[in-house]
Amino acid sequence: MVNGMKTTSIVGAVLGAVFRVVTVVAVIYLIYQASEICYDYGYRVFTEPAMTSQDRARTVTVTVTSDMSPWDIGKLLESRGLVRDGKLFVMQYFLSEYLRDVGPGEFELNTSMTAEEIMAAMVQEKNEEDEEK
């Protein structure tokens, strides 16, 4: 009986140690994967190129209404082929100097424009409308 209890406690200790090691390895792997994704997104916030080069560019008309959120604008631009990732555009918007300046209107945007150039064009259009009033 004493021998059986020793064996059981040894097996339990070994399984517990194996479980802890597997858990630590899994957590380290998940942290590594998450940090890789965050780094990639963070890098792209500041370096994302335009969708096409100048010689292959096309002009797209986009209408932004006053009730659209940055999230809605990002999805719209992505659906029209102006940005690769609408969520990334939202991050770029919140980190840009155009944070509160992008307004409603109808905009002629080009696929050779970067996200920053798109935001600048949307601000410029808004300012022109204000000057006309």
C-alpha positions as a Markdown table, in Angstrom:
| # | Residue | x | y | z |
|---|---|---|---|---|
| 1 | Met | 0.0 | 0.0 | 0.0 |
| 2 | Val | 2.8 | 2.4 | 0.8 |
| 3 | Asn | 4.5 | 1.6 | -2.5 |
| 4 | Gly | 1.3 | 2.3 | -4.4 |
| 5 | Met | 0.9 | 5.7 | -2.7 |
| 6 | Lys | 4.5 | 6.6 | -3.6 |
| 7 | Thr | 4.0 | 5.7 | -7.2 |
| 8 | Thr | 0.8 | 7.7 | -7.4 |
| 9 | Ser | 2.3 | 10.8 | -5.8 |
| 10 | Ile | 5.4 | 10.5 | -8.1 |
| 11 | Val | 3.2 | 10.2 | -11.2 |
| 12 | Gly | 1.0 | 13.1 | -10.0 |
| 13 | Ala | 4.1 | 15.2 | -9.5 |
| 14 | Val | 5.5 | 14.4 | -12.9 |
| 15 | Leu | 2.2 | 15.1 | -14.6 |
| 16 | Gly | 1.9 | 18.4 | -12.7 |
| 17 | Ala | 5.4 | 19.4 | -13.8 |
| 18 | Val | 4.7 | 18.5 | -17.4 |
| 19 | Phe | 1.4 | 20.5 | -17.3 |
| 20 | Arg | 3.2 | 23.5 | -15.9 |
| 21 | Val | 6.0 | 23.3 | -18.6 |
| 22 | Val | 3.4 | 23.0 | -21.4 |
| 23 | Thr | 1.4 | 25.9 | -20.0 |
| 24 | Val | 4.5 | 28.1 | -19.8 |
| 25 | Val | 5.5 | 27.2 | -23.4 |
| 26 | Ala | 2.0 | 27.9 | -24.6 |
| 27 | Val | 1.9 | 31.3 | -22.9 |
| 28 | Ile | 5.3 | 32.2 | -24.3 |
| 29 | Tyr | 4.2 | 31.2 | -27.8 |
| 30 | Leu | 1.0 | 33.3 | -27.5 |
| 31 | Ile | 2.9 | 36.3 | -26.3 |
| 32 | Tyr | 5.4 | 35.9 | -29.2 |
| 33 | Gln | 2.6 | 35.7 | -31.8 |
| 34 | Ala | 0.7 | 38.7 | -30.3 |
| 35 | Ser | 3.9 | 40.8 | -30.2 |
| 36 | Glu | 4.6 | 39.9 | -33.8 |
| 37 | Ile | 1.1 | 41.0 | -34.9 |
| 38 | Cys | 1.4 | 44.2 | -32.9 |
| 39 | Tyr | 4.8 | 45.1 | -34.3 |
| 40 | Asp | 3.6 | 44.5 | -37.9 |
| 41 | Tyr | 0.5 | 46.7 | -37.3 |
| 42 | Gly | 2.5 | 49.3 | -35.6 |
| 43 | Tyr | 5.1 | 49.4 | -38.4 |
| 44 | Arg | 2.3 | 49.6 | -41.0 |
| 45 | Val | 0.7 | 52.6 | -39.3 |
| 46 | Phe | 3.6 | 54.8 | -40.3 |
| 47 | Thr | 4.9 | 53.0 | -43.5 |
| 48 | Glu | 1.8 | 51.7 | -45.3 |
| 49 | Pro | 2.3 | 52.5 | -49.0 |
| 50 | Ala | -0.4 | 53.6 | -51.5 |
| 51 | Met | -2.5 | 50.9 | -53.1 |
| 52 | Thr | -1.1 | 51.5 | -56.6 |
| 53 | Ser | 1.7 | 53.4 | -58.2 |
| 54 | Gln | 1.0 | 56.7 | -59.9 |
| 55 | Asp | 1.0 | 55.2 | -63.4 |
| 56 | Arg | -1.6 | 52.6 | -62.5 |
| 57 | Ala | -3.8 | 54.9 | -60.3 |
| 58 | Arg | -7.5 | 55.3 | -60.7 |
| 59 | Thr | -9.7 | 58.0 | -59.3 |
| 60 | Val | -12.6 | 57.1 | -56.9 |
| 61 | Thr | -15.4 | 59.4 | -55.8 |
| 62 | Val | -16.2 | 58.9 | -52.1 |
| 63 | Thr | -19.0 | 60.5 | -50.1 |
| 64 | Val | -18.6 | 60.9 | -46.4 |
| 65 | Thr | -21.6 | 61.9 | -44.4 |
| 66 | Ser | -21.6 | 63.7 | -41.0 |
| 67 | Asp | -22.9 | 60.7 | -39.2 |
| 68 | Met | -20.0 | 58.4 | -40.3 |
| 69 | Ser | -17.5 | 57.4 | -37.7 |
| 70 | Pro | -13.8 | 56.9 | -38.5 |
| 71 | Trp | -14.6 | 53.1 | -38.5 |
| 72 | Asp | -17.2 | 53.6 | -41.2 |
| 73 | Ile | -14.9 | 55.8 | -43.2 |
| 74 | Gly | -12.1 | 53.1 | -43.0 |
| 75 | Lys | -14.5 | 50.4 | -44.1 |
| 76 | Leu | -15.7 | 52.6 | -47.0 |
| 77 | Leu | -12.2 | 53.4 | -48.2 |
| 78 | Glu | -11.3 | 49.7 | -48.0 |
| 79 | Ser | -14.3 | 48.7 | -50.0 |
| 80 | Arg | -13.5 | 51.2 | -52.7 |
| 81 | Gly | -9.9 | 49.9 | -52.9 |
| 82 | Leu | -8.3 | 53.1 | -51.5 |
| 83 | Val | -6.7 | 51.4 | -48.5 |
| 84 | Arg | -5.7 | 47.8 | -47.8 |
| 85 | Asp | -7.1 | 47.7 | -44.3 |
| 86 | Gly | -9.9 | 49.8 | -42.9 |
| 87 | Lys | -8.9 | 49.1 | -39.3 |
| 88 | Leu | -5.4 | 50.2 | -40.0 |
| 89 | Phe | -6.7 | 53.5 | -41.5 |
| 90 | Val | -8.7 | 54.1 | -38.3 |
| 91 | Met | -5.5 | 53.7 | -36.3 |
| 92 | Gln | -3.6 | 56.0 | -38.7 |
| 93 | Tyr | -6.5 | 58.5 | -38.4 |
| 94 | Phe | -6.4 | 58.6 | -34.6 |
| 95 | Leu | -2.6 | 59.1 | -34.7 |
| 96 | Ser | -2.6 | 61.7 | -37.3 |
| 97 | Glu | -2.7 | 65.5 | -37.2 |
| 98 | Tyr | -6.1 | 65.4 | -39.0 |
| 99 | Leu | -7.8 | 63.8 | -36.0 |
| 100 | Arg | -10.7 | 66.3 | -35.8 |
| 101 | Asp | -10.4 | 67.9 | -39.2 |
| 102 | Val | -11.7 | 65.2 | -41.6 |
| 103 | Gly | -15.3 | 66.2 | -42.4 |
| 104 | Pro | -18.2 | 65.2 | -44.5 |
| 105 | Gly | -18.3 | 65.8 | -48.2 |
| 106 | Glu | -17.7 | 64.3 | -51.6 |
| 107 | Phe | -14.1 | 63.6 | -52.4 |
| 108 | Glu | -12.1 | 62.7 | -55.5 |
| 109 | Leu | -9.5 | 60.3 | -54.1 |
| 110 | Asn | -6.8 | 58.4 | -56.0 |
| 111 | Thr | -5.5 | 54.9 | -55.4 |
| 112 | Ser | -2.0 | 56.2 | -55.5 |
| 113 | Met | -2.6 | 58.3 | -52.4 |
| 114 | Thr | -1.3 | 57.2 | -49.0 |
| 115 | Ala | -3.7 | 57.2 | -46.0 |
| 116 | Glu | -2.2 | 60.6 | -44.9 |
| 117 | Glu | -2.7 | 62.1 | -48.3 |
| 118 | Ile | -6.3 | 60.8 | -48.3 |
| 119 | Met | -7.0 | 62.5 | -44.9 |
| 120 | Ala | -5.3 | 65.7 | -46.2 |
| 121 | Ala | -7.5 | 65.7 | -49.2 |
| 122 | Met | -10.6 | 65.3 | -47.1 |
| 123 | Val | -9.6 | 68.2 | -44.8 |
| 124 | Gln | -8.7 | 70.4 | -47.8 |
| 125 | Glu | -12.2 | 69.8 | -49.3 |
| 126 | Lys | -13.8 | 70.6 | -45.9 |
| 127 | Asn | -11.8 | 73.9 | -45.7 |
| 128 | Glu | -12.8 | 74.9 | -49.2 |
| 129 | Glu | -16.5 | 74.4 | -48.3 |
| 130 | Asp | -16.1 | 76.5 | -45.2 |
| 131 | Glu | -14.5 | 79.3 | -47.2 |
| 132 | Glu | -17.4 | 79.3 | -49.7 |
| 133 | Lys | -20.0 | 79.9 | -46.9 |
